[in-house]
Amino acid sequence: MSDPGSARRSPAFGDSGRPRPSIVKGEGAALWDETGRRYVDLGATHGVGNLGACPPEVVRAVQRQAEELLYLGTGYGVPVRRAFLDRLVGLLPPNLNRVFLSNSGTEAVEAAIKIARSATGRTRVVAAMRGFHGRTLGALSATWRKELREPFEPLVPGFVHVPFNDVDALTAAVDESTALLLLEPVQGEGGVHVADDGYLAAARARTSEVGALLGFDEVQTGIARTGRLFAFERWGVVPDLLTLAKSLAGGVPIGATVTTEAVEARFRGSHHSTFGGNPLACAAGDAALSAVVRDRLWERAERLGNYARERLSHLPPERVREVRGLGLLLGVELRERVAPLLERLEERGFLALPAGATVLRLLPPLVINENDLRAGLEAIEEEIGRG
Ligand SMILES: Cc1ncc(COP(=O)(O)O)c(C=O)c1O
């Protein structure tokens, strides 16, 4: 059946009406529209598709689980949930072993904020300029971009923003009234900015000194994307709170807020989500994590990311200000708006993303085959070189 959205404006709230490919099928990094045209996905739905579209082991796990038990709340023992949680905490540093499950990145952040406020008895949250943490009111209060915040003000009080990678600003802002310092190890939506060496260690030291909690938002960087299973591993800095979502369940909606027993012991009040930890998402998550580990996908992300970065580093400096990123989370900052380039790439069959007005963001599925990645890079080189 054809998607009416491709012919006239769809009823989806917020739909801009700009005609976009109407996608009906996917495999790995390949997507097909309803006319049978093939596209290469260089955006993986903002990092959801680290395992690509329809990863076979996730599809099989979902099919099996759907036939056995589709839903059951967290009040019951559900073996598939236990298996998934055991697998997840088995991949994390030993003290990160308490997990709250939800359904999206913003919910994972929302839970982190509530846990930090409750466990510390403090209200202040420090986040970074250019940071993105989601769009529910708490997570939006931690998000930096003015256009996203302003229409919904007043937001939650107590949030302040400091320049990313500025240790002095962070040290000054985080004090004895701070509940949570929330950072992305690599800022994704904000333009692909990587934490400088020493920055996260300074964040750890300052939060420990003043009794604040350190939260890493790895909703976009998590699960092998940056060349490590979790980006924070690169710097050897362990947070008190870790938020995950996007690719965690291989394409099925999920959110996770991971913390320590020490933090859990200080948590007062309650937090809950009806669908959080549902058997379907847990089965998908267990299968997805098992596939990532089996295939050591972080190594592939590192190798393909280095290759892509090296190629992109030869783009003409009169059009490109900087190429940056880690693993297969790369940003190409142009000296002009990125929207026309994205449209030209789409016409050529390559679907990429912006990160702000001037940054081309590449975060393809980690399973992308080398020919598709090479073809995508060639298209970018040709379009940018064309002027
Ligand atoms: C770092 C980060 N945190 C939170 C979110 C919000 O996730 P979701 O869209 O699943 O609510 C995003 C989404 O892009 C993100 O990149």
The ligand as a Tripos MOL2 file, in Angstrom:
@<TRIPOS>MOLECULE
LIG
   16    16     1     0     0
SMALL
NO_CHARGES

@<TRIPOS>ATOM
      1 C1         22.6110   12.7010   23.6570 C.3       1 LIG1
      2 C2         21.1270   12.5610   23.5160 C.ar      1 LIG1
      3 N1         20.3610   12.5120   24.6110 N.ar      1 LIG1
      4 C3         19.0220   12.3790   24.5520 C.ar      1 LIG1
      5 C4         18.3910   12.3010   23.3300 C.ar      1 LIG1
      6 C5         16.8910   12.1430   23.2820 C.3       1 LIG1
      7 O1         16.5690   10.8620   22.8410 O.3       1 LIG1
      8 P1         15.0890   10.5170   22.3180 P.3       1 LIG1
      9 O2         14.9110   11.2250   21.0160 O.co2     1 LIG1
     10 O3         15.0820    9.0240   22.2110 O.co2     1 LIG1
     11 O4         14.1430   11.0090   23.3550 O.co2     1 LIG1
     12 C6         19.1400   12.3600   22.1530 C.ar      1 LIG1
     13 C7         18.4620   12.3230   20.8420 C.2       1 LIG1
     14 O5         19.0040   12.6640   19.8290 O.2       1 LIG1
     15 C8         20.5400   12.4990   22.2530 C.ar      1 LIG1
     16 O6         21.3030   12.5610   21.1570 O.3       1 LIG1
@<TRIPOS>BOND
     1     1     2 1
     2     2     3 ar
     3     2    15 ar
     4     3     4 ar
     5     4     5 ar
     6     5     6 1
     7     5    12 ar
     8     6     7 1
     9     7     8 1
    10     8     9 2
    11     8    10 1
    12     8    11 1
    13    12    13 1
    14    12    15 ar
    15    13    14 2
    16    15    16 1
@<TRIPOS>SUBSTRUCTURE
     1 LIG1         1 GROUP 0 **** ****
